[in-house]
Structure formats: structure tokens, C-alpha cells
């Protein structure tokens, strides 16, 4: 016997349509489904719903945060924006595609497998690394590099 919730709800609906009382429905379901039977309060609640005219055996949609749902078009659009401009931020992608930043983040990291999107250029990281010392900020290091690379007049 199928003991899924939807099968039990359909059975409740069938017995209710035949005119069975709530307590009789509970007893019959207990005999039929055993330990997998819905709780007594849930059986009575579904009996009331069917008596009030409900026809659907599935749950109604609930308010709250939606599940992370994307399609291939959204994923490819995010990938295309990143390939066009590797310095684009997640906020800019979210505004461009009218989706949340969280969805963009999940697409980038989980679906596409990218580690960083708006990362500094390789010149910046390779050029500054030798100059980074405790107590010297990155902007100070950039000033040192700039002063070393720009020719000065004597």
C-alpha cells in the first residue's frame, strides 16, 4: 500500500465523500497504514478542509523565501556578463538581470564554479607582492611602484 502523504490525503478525501465520520476515517487509516499513518489531528484537519470544499490534495504555496531556482538561460547570461567584463560585481550582475545578489552568488560559485569575479588585475598582485611589508599599506606600495617606473627629470 502506498503510504505517501498525498495517497493518504486522497484516501481521506474518498472516505469523506462517502460520508464517513472523522473518527471512523482515523480508525480505518490506522488499520491500513499502521505506523506510517498521518497523525489524528492532521486527519481531522484534512477532513475539515474537504468538508469546506477543498478539492486539491497538495499543499498550498507558502509565503517566505523561495528556493534557489535558476534556468540555463540565467546561468548563461551571468556567465556571458562575466566573460564580457571580468571586473563586474555581483551587484551589477543582479541589477542587470533583475535577480537577487544571493542568486547571482549561487550561480557564480555553485553552478559556474568561479572563485572570484571582481578580482584585482594580475599586474597589481604580481607587482605589489614584493613590496608588501608589515606597516606599509597597499596604496603606499602602489606609490612606490609608480615612483620607480615613471621616469623623472634631473
Secondary structure, DSSP 8 states (H G I E B T S, - for coil): ----HHHHHHHHHHHHHTT--HHHHHHHHHHHHGGGS--HHHHHHHHHHHHTT----S-----S-------HHHHHHHHHHHHH-TT--HHHHHHHHT--HHHHHHIIIIIS--S-SS---HHHHHHHHTT--TT--HHHHHHHHHHHHS----
